[in-house]
C-alpha cells in the first residue's frame, strides 16, 4: 500500500476522518466511540487479510470505508 501514493493518501484520509468521528462520538457517548473503534478494527483486519487475494479491490474497499466515515462525520 505504501508503494502506491494514491492508496497511501486514502489511508491517511481514512485515519484523519476516523479520528474526527471518534472525537465527536466520544463527546456524546463512550459506547458509540467503542462501537466505531470496533468497526474500524474490523475493516483493517479484513483489509489486511484480503489484500492481494483474487477479486479483492483494495482501492474500492478503502474508498467505501472513507465514504462511510464521511457520512458519519456529516451527521
C-alpha positions as CSV (number, residue, x, y, z in Angstrom):
1,X,0.0,0.0,0.0
2,X,2.8,2.4,0.9
3,X,4.3,1.9,-2.6
4,X,1.1,3.4,-4.2
5,X,0.8,7.1,-3.4
6,X,-2.9,7.1,-4.0
7,X,-3.5,4.3,-1.6
8,X,-1.2,5.9,1.0
9,X,-3.2,9.1,0.7
10,X,-6.5,7.2,1.0
11,X,-5.2,5.6,4.2
12,X,-4.2,8.9,5.6
13,X,-7.7,10.4,4.7
14,X,-9.4,7.4,6.4
15,X,-7.3,7.9,9.5
16,X,-8.0,11.6,9.6
17,X,-11.8,11.3,9.3
18,X,-11.8,8.3,11.7
19,X,-10.0,10.4,14.4
20,X,-12.6,13.2,13.9
21,X,-15.5,10.8,14.1
22,X,-14.2,9.2,17.2
23,X,-13.6,12.5,18.9
24,X,-17.2,13.6,18.2
25,X,-18.6,10.2,19.2
26,X,-16.6,10.2,22.5
27,X,-18.1,13.6,23.4
28,X,-21.6,12.2,23.0
29,X,-21.2,8.5,24.0
30,X,-18.3,6.4,25.1
31,X,-20.3,3.3,23.9
32,X,-20.7,4.8,20.4
33,X,-17.0,5.6,20.2
34,X,-16.2,2.0,21.2
35,X,-18.5,0.7,18.5
36,X,-16.9,2.8,15.9
37,X,-13.4,1.7,17.0
38,X,-14.6,-1.9,16.6
39,X,-15.9,-1.2,13.1
40,X,-12.5,0.4,12.2
41,X,-10.6,-2.6,13.6
42,X,-12.8,-5.0,11.7
43,X,-12.2,-3.0,8.5
44,X,-8.5,-3.1,8.9
45,X,-8.4,-6.8,9.8
46,X,-10.5,-7.6,6.7
47,X,-8.4,-5.3,4.5
48,X,-5.2,-6.9,5.7
49,X,-6.5,-10.4,5.3
50,X,-7.9,-9.8,1.9
51,X,-5.1,-7.7,0.4
52,X,-3.6,-9.4,-2.7
53,X,-6.3,-12.0,-2.9
54,X,-8.1,-12.5,-6.2
55,X,-11.2,-10.4,-6.5
56,X,-10.4,-8.1,-3.7
57,X,-10.3,-4.4,-4.8
58,X,-8.2,-2.7,-2.1
59,X,-8.8,0.8,-3.6
60,X,-12.6,0.3,-3.7
61,X,-12.7,-1.1,-0.2
62,X,-10.8,1.9,1.1
63,X,-12.9,4.4,-0.9
64,X,-16.0,2.7,0.5
65,X,-14.7,3.0,4.1
66,X,-13.8,6.6,3.6
67,X,-17.3,7.3,2.3
68,X,-18.9,5.6,5.3
69,X,-16.7,7.6,7.7
70,X,-17.6,10.8,5.9
71,X,-21.3,10.0,6.2
72,X,-20.9,9.5,9.9
73,X,-18.9,12.8,10.2
74,X,-21.7,14.7,8.4
75,X,-24.4,13.5,10.9
